[in-house]
Amino acid sequence: MLVAAVVGIGLGVFLQKGRFCFVNAFRDFFAYKDSRVTKGVLAATLLTMIFWGIAYQLGYYQGFWTPRWGLTGLIGGFVFGVGMTYAGGCASGTLYRAGEGYLQFWLTLLFMGVGYVAFTLAFPTLQSAYFAPLTFGEGVSLFAVSPVPAGLLAVGVATLGLLAYATLIGRQASDVDPGERATTASVRPTALLAPVVGLRKFTRGTAAYARGLVRAWRTPLASSKRPWDPRTAALGITAVAVLWFTQVSIVGVTGPEARWTGYLLSQVGVDAGAYEYWGSILFRGEGVGVTVDMAMIAFVIVGAALAALWSGDFSLRVPKRRRLPNAVVGGTLMGAGSRLAPGCNIGNIYSGIAELSVHSFIAAAGIVAGVYVMTHWIYRDVGCAI
């Protein structure tokens, strides 16, 4: 419980200070080519991958979360991606905004619970009609099956991820005529230089970020009250995620939230343990109660509230009426989608990719696709940059 408090409060602080939301990371990138938060997500995921790989290789870990893989990850991830974009916050973003006093995101949490309940009621049917035909293989982490040492494998995959990102931003920075159309018979020389251009931009950005960190250390009190660069938040998130990995498991959000839903219903007379999904799967036949990961995500809200109070960002904010459908519909889709996948943006993009789970790579693709489609629908009148 002490570890749960330290990790949960730490995550809440770093999420709130860095405005670390996966919806912002992908939606803003697709809509405006704004990669500020995207860089933070990339940094947190790749750094965590490296440290988790080293911890696994040395034996300092408590286990992976590796669901069976198949099209369920793609479909459920897509539903979750659509839901979180419409709601305006991912699983972790919803928690830290609830801590800041946004009543809209408390409402989102409530309707995520509705999604969990709907999934639980439909679970026996979904087992035979959805999961069985769309699941193709057993869950596995590449750390466990690769002949390459886990630490070295993590560094290699992280390097490939960095090069892929550099290629993408390098292409955007190239001086190609926007009206130009490539053909199968022509290859643009600038395309071959995209990784170089991207790495230069990445290096310049990293150097500027390092200078900013030095200035922040000179004025620590004042800097602690200002919003942080998402990459600074990524460093803190990585540190507490490594602690959690060595003591408990990977970091997850919607799984513990689904358990909270069953537990709270049990407190008002519902026999949650009698439902297969809660009793046998989420609580593993050990009885409906408060588990350590449930406590951890509760502390995330506490940490975000403390950080918001310290920064002067805390305020009870009543949602506008026109925003209520976002919380209701988006929250319900997030809850149901995270179970259909299974897993959310934290379980599948951050933790799942960091643990090299085959299922999570598929589910992450579904989530990003859902954000892309929903972003284009939201901005259909003005268009998107990507």
C-alpha angles and dihedrals in degrees: 000000000000090000089047090054094047094045096041096048090043092051091048092052095047094044092050097043093047095041081231106186125148091213089060091045096056103023094051091046093052095041103038107006085246105155099174096110091031088064090053092051091047092048094048094047097046095043091049090048091056096047094044090049091053092045091050092049091051093045096247100131139095101216144292130263105228116162119193111276132236142099091315088079092053095046097040091043090052091051090048092048092052090047097049092047092051091045091050095232139066124227094277094036090054090054097051093044090051086055090052090059102260104151089193090068092048084056089049089054090050092054092044082061088053088054091051091051093048090051092048092052092049095041099100090054093042090053092065102026101038117014099039098053096037099046116089109172148014119273115264142167117222087224088067099047105032118100087215113093109262096240093051092044090053092051091049095049091044090052091051089049091051092049091049090052091046090051091052096050090040091058090051090052096049120111096238118146106253090221093055117112120203120222132199088256097053132066120191111228089213090063089062090055094049096104090050092050091045094049090050090053091045092049093048090049091049092050091051089048091052091052088051090053090053091052090048092054089054091058103027098161096050092041092052090061095051125077112272130230107261089239090061089052088049091060091054094044090052092051096052092040090056090050091051092046093054094046108030121356141283118320115268135167115180095046092059089042091055088051090050088054092054092044095050091048089051089056091060095049105276114134094227092169090064090066111087097224095052100032103040104024112027097032093028094224092296096115131267110288144119111296126198094255090051088055091048096057090046087057089052088068090047092051092049091049092051092049091047092050091049092049096042091245098117117107135139103249120192112211121241114250093245089058095056095087088056091059095041100044097029093047093049092050091048093052095046095039093051089057095042091055093028109236138033135240091290097044094044110024104030105026098020096054091039089057091043093238113177091214092052095054088057094044092047089055089052093049094049090047090051091051091047094051094043093046090054090048093050092048095037093124096052102025132228132267091233 
